Amino acid sequence: VSSKITVIITTSPMKSDPEPDILEKVIQSLSYAGLSGCRTILVMDYFAVGKPRKRRLCGQLSAGRIAAYEQRTEAVLQKFASGSSNINNIEILRLESWHGFALAVKRALQEVQTSLVCVVQHDLVFRRCIDIVPLIHILEEKENGVNYIYFKRDAQKNYREKARSLHRLEIGQPKLFSETTKLIRLPRYFDGTHIACTKWYRTFLQQTKFKPGQFIDQSIGKQMLQTAMERTTTEPIVVVDGRHHNKVSSGVHDVCTRYGCWMWYNEKEPLIQHLNGRTHLGKAQLLSVVNKKIMES
């Protein structure tokens, strides 16, 4: 696996800084997907000292927030460099200007030398084990047209039903790609944890001129979905015994054929869990809260 995949983790300031708990858990969870031995690039976005605007994304924060951000990242790097974990192949990419997710991923892809890449945001963890080898084989098989495989989180529960009710789109039944692996069509890109072909990814991001602070799913992802919604009529994809067993909206079929985006299918709970950096309390913060309550009582 390590010869095939490079892991990119994007990070930026969180409300929980300087507590390292969330980022540590994200890195540790890579072992659930067999990625602990892979080269891992931690992309640290740049923020200037200044007064944050009302708009959430502006690339400026107070000196205290930036110092806490630096402290958290340094604490995580020291822990994994100390040999106290089975994950020690981590390097940091410090950006010299404010990028945001889209531009940060685009910049990090310049450093990737493997054929595949796994992109992870700093607050999304693998919650259980997965055999990623079959997915590697699917992505390496050029004939099937799969370029990107997304791992579902809570927001994508019952995605087929949501696509039907919210967008009048039929994405069809899960498709069997190997003896153990099913994927379902994805008529849009999601920023959450995914594995993709590096060469395809670079080309994919070249089609849009991103502004600092932009997310990919709010730009190209939305465009893909809008394109799919322009053709909501369904067409048969699988015919068994003269009957149509699987119908897919024409727009979904066209978008998936063009981009090759799919979602890993399983009947269990979503593989990815979001750890909320806005409400998370680390060990030191919890101790402070407890001590305060003791003093008040």
HELIX and SHEET records of a PDB file:
HELIX    1   1 ASP A   21  GLN A   28  1                                   8    
HELIX    2   2 SER A   29  ALA A   33  5                                   5    
HELIX    3   3 ALA A   63  ALA A   81  1                                  19    
HELIX    4   4 PHE A  101  ALA A  108  1                                   8    
HELIX    5   5 LEU A  109  GLU A  111  5                                   3    
HELIX    6   6 VAL A  133  GLU A  140  1                                   8    
HELIX    7   7 LYS A  142  ASN A  144  5                                   3    
HELIX    8   8 ASP A  154  GLN A  156  5                                   3    
HELIX    9   9 TYR A  159  HIS A  167  1                                   9    
HELIX   10  10 THR A  198  GLN A  206  1                                   9    
HELIX   11  11 ILE A  220  MET A  229  1                                  10    
HELIX   12  12 SER A  250  TYR A  259  1                                  10    
HELIX   13  13 LYS A  283  GLU A  296  1                                  14    
SHEET    1   A 9 ILE A  90  ARG A  94  0                                        
SHEET    2   A 9 THR A  40  MET A  44  1                                        
SHEET    3   A 9 ILE A   5  THR A  11  1                                        
SHEET    4   A 9 LEU A 116  GLN A 121  1                                        
SHEET    5   A 9 HIS A 194  CYS A 197 -1                                        
SHEET    6   A 9 TYR A 148  TYR A 150 -1                                        
SHEET    7   A 9 CYS A 261  TYR A 265  1                                        
SHEET    8   A 9 LYS A 182  ARG A 185 -1                                        
SHEET    9   A 9 LYS A 175  LEU A 176 -1                                        
SHEET    1   B 2 ALA A  48  VAL A  49  0                                        
SHEET    2   B 2 GLN A  60  LEU A  61  1                                        
SHEET    1   C 2 LEU A 124  PHE A 126  0                                        
SHEET    2   C 2 ILE A 272  HIS A 274 -1                                        
SHEET    1   D 2 THR A 234  VAL A 240  0                                        
SHEET    2   D 2 ARG A 243  SER A 249 -1                                        
END                                                                             
